[in-house]
């Protein structure tokens, strides 16, 4: 059985041999979207996929493995979204850096089921090496951007790129988790979350001496 999104729901179209793995991933996404990650069980995913309770174990050793697959795909999508926003630092690294946070919020808002699987489940990425790799690749774009920006600063004023990337990730993730949720736990804001994030990033860059504008020329 495969599933397709239609009007925010998932439609059964009939299971075809060889598509069970994809059907289970789609069923898991549907469960998370409707009830949250805590409501997920392999048995319920199997029921939605129209197969026996034991069938999922042909592809996934347990519930964590199935959730890890969904989270892995989420990180791959996030990496693609961030790469599209970063554009290898064009038109300039600072302007491109400012778009990364907005892309993060957009992903959290448009892919809430993936986002929940990535950050709101009990899955430990280190227990699933492919998931850890996908997560590191997505975060690597933030670190790459931080390295490009800090290269414009004098060495004595240059913060560690890892620390800078973690700061911006924490800021973006906090705003996304508090103010971009699709459920009733979303907190209200007197402004758009994007505006709040932009102001925070601007203050952060200003503290580094970049002021949110084009970076100063490198000193020779």
N, C-alpha and C positions, 0 to 999 in steps of 0.2 A: 504494500500500500504506500502511495506517496501522498504528500500533502502540498497544497498551495495556499498562499495567503489570499484572502478575499474579504474585503471589508473588515480587516482586523482579525478575522478568524482563519482557521485552517480547514480546508475542505478535503475529504477523503476522495481519492480518485481511483482507488483500486491498487493493491499491492502487486508489483511485478518482480519476478525473481531477479535477484541481484541488487535490488534497491532497498533492502531491509535496513542497511546502515543509515542511508539518507532518511528513510522514513522515521527511524528512531530519533535521529537528530531533530527533525522537524517536529515530531511529537513532543520531545523534551522542551523545545523552544515554546511550543504552544502552552504547555503546562506552566512554565515559568512566567510567560506573559499573562496568563489568566489568574494564577494562584500564588506566584512567587516561588523562589527556589526551594523554600522549605517544604512545599507541597509535592515536590518531585519524588517519584518512586519508579523503579524499573518496571514494576508490574503495571502501573498506570500508563507509562509510555508504551508498553507492549499492547495494552488494551486499545489505546488510541491508534496504534499502528495496525491493529487488526490481526495480531499474531499471538501465539501462545506465550504465557509468562516466561517460559524457558528460552524462547527464540532469541532474545537480545544477547544472550550469553555466547552465541556463536560469534559475535563481533566485539563485545565488551565484557571484560571479566567481572565487572561489578558496577554499581551505580556511580562510583567515583570516576571510573573510566569513561562512562558515557557523558557525565558532566564535564570532564576534562576535555573531551572531544569538542563539545559545544563551546567551552571557554577558549580553546585553541582557535577555533574558527572566528570567534569574536576578536581575538587579538590580531588575527590576520586582517580582518576588516578594519580594525582600528589602525593598524600599521599603514594600510593603503590610504585611509583617510588622512592620516598625518603626513604621509609622503606627498599627497596631492596638495595639501596646504603649504607645506614647507617649500616645495618646488626647488629643492637644492639651493635654498637661500636667495631666490630671486623675488623681487627686484633688488633687494639688499637684505643681508642677514637679519637685521633688527626688525624690519617690516614683516619679513617672512616668519620670524619667531613669534610675533604678535598674533599671527593667524593660527598658530598651532593650538593655542588654548581654545579659540573659538571652534576649531575643528573637533576638539575633544568634547566640548559641550554638545555640538551638533550630533556626534556619534551617540553620546549618552541619551539624548532626546529621541533620536530616530531608531535606535536599536536597543530598547530597554531590556529585552529578554537576554540578548547577548551580554549586555553590560552587567546584568544581575548574575549571570553564569560566571563571568570573569571575576567579579569582586564581592559577591554576596553569598557564595557557597562555602562549604567547608573544605574545598579542594586546596591542597598544598601543591603549588606548582613544582616544587623540587621532587615530588613523588612521581611526576609525569614529565619526563625529559622533553618530549616534543612541545608540551604546553609551556614549559619554562623557556624554551628557545623562542617560541612565538612571542611570549611576553617580553623577553629581553630585546627582541628585534623592534617591537613597537616602542619600548622605552628608549632604545638606542637612537631613534630619530630625535627625541628631545635632547639627549646628550650630545648628539652630533651638532644640533643647532646651538646648544650652549657653548660648545667648543669653538664654533665659528665666531660667535659674538665675543667671547672672552679674549679671543686672539687680538681684538682691536684695543684692548686695554694694556696699559703698561704692566710689565710682569709683577711689579710690587703691589699692584691694585687688582690683580687677576684672581677671582675666586675659583676654587676647583669646579670644573665643568660638571662633575657628578653632583656636587652639592647644589649647584644652580638648577640643574635638570630636576633634581628631587624637589626643590622648592616650588618650581613652576608646576610640576606634576601634582604635588600636594594641594596647591592653590586651585588648579583646574578640577581635580577630583573632588575636593571639598565642595566647591560651588556646584558641580554637576550632581553630586549625591544629595545635597540639601535642596537645591532649587530647580533641578531639571527632572525630578522623579515623575513618573506617570501615575503615581498613586496618591492617596490622601496624606502620605507622610511628607509630601512636598511643602516646603516652607514658602511663605509669601515674601515678595520683595517689592519695594517701591520703584524698581527699575528692572530692566532686562538683565538676566544673568550674564549675558555677553558684555554688557556695559560694566557690570561689577568686576568681571574678570579683566577687562581691558584696563580699568582704573588700577587694579591691583598689580598687573604686569607693568604698567607705566611707572608706578611708584617704585617697583622693584628695579626696573632698568635705570630709573633716575638715580636711585641709590648707588648704582654701579658707575654712574657718570655717563650713561648712554642717553638718558633723558627721553627715551622712546622715539627718537628721531634717527636719521641716518647716522651710522657709526662714524666717529672721527677717524681721520687718516692715520694709518700706522706710522709710528715713529721709526725712522731708520736707525 
